[in-house]
């Protein structure tokens, strides 16, 4: 599975912001937590519905937006 398959954009979920598929956890929030120094382990404890690849998918999404194509 491609990491970006973990990301969904649905206008009816979280105002159309990119989120982890099947959740209301936004990519932007997760990136902010990581940038603020929160570890993947702590994120997994706070959001037990997420798996490691969900967190990695947020990083892949940010990288793709920075360097499309």
Rosetta blueprint (number, residue, H / E / L):
1 X L
2 X L
3 X H
4 X H
5 X H
6 X H
7 X E
8 X E
9 X L
10 X L
11 X L
12 X L
13 X L
14 X H
15 X H
16 X H
17 X L
18 X L
19 X E
20 X E
21 X L
22 X L
23 X L
24 X L
25 X L
26 X E
27 X H
28 X H
29 X H
30 X H
31 X H
32 X H
33 X H
34 X H
35 X H
36 X L
37 X L
38 X L
39 X L
40 X H
41 X H
42 X H
43 X H
44 X H
45 X H
46 X H
47 X L
48 X L
49 X L
50 X L
51 X L
52 X H
53 X H
54 X H
55 X H
56 X H
57 X H
58 X H
59 X H
60 X H
61 X H
62 X H
63 X H
64 X H
65 X H
66 X H
67 X L
68 X L
69 X L
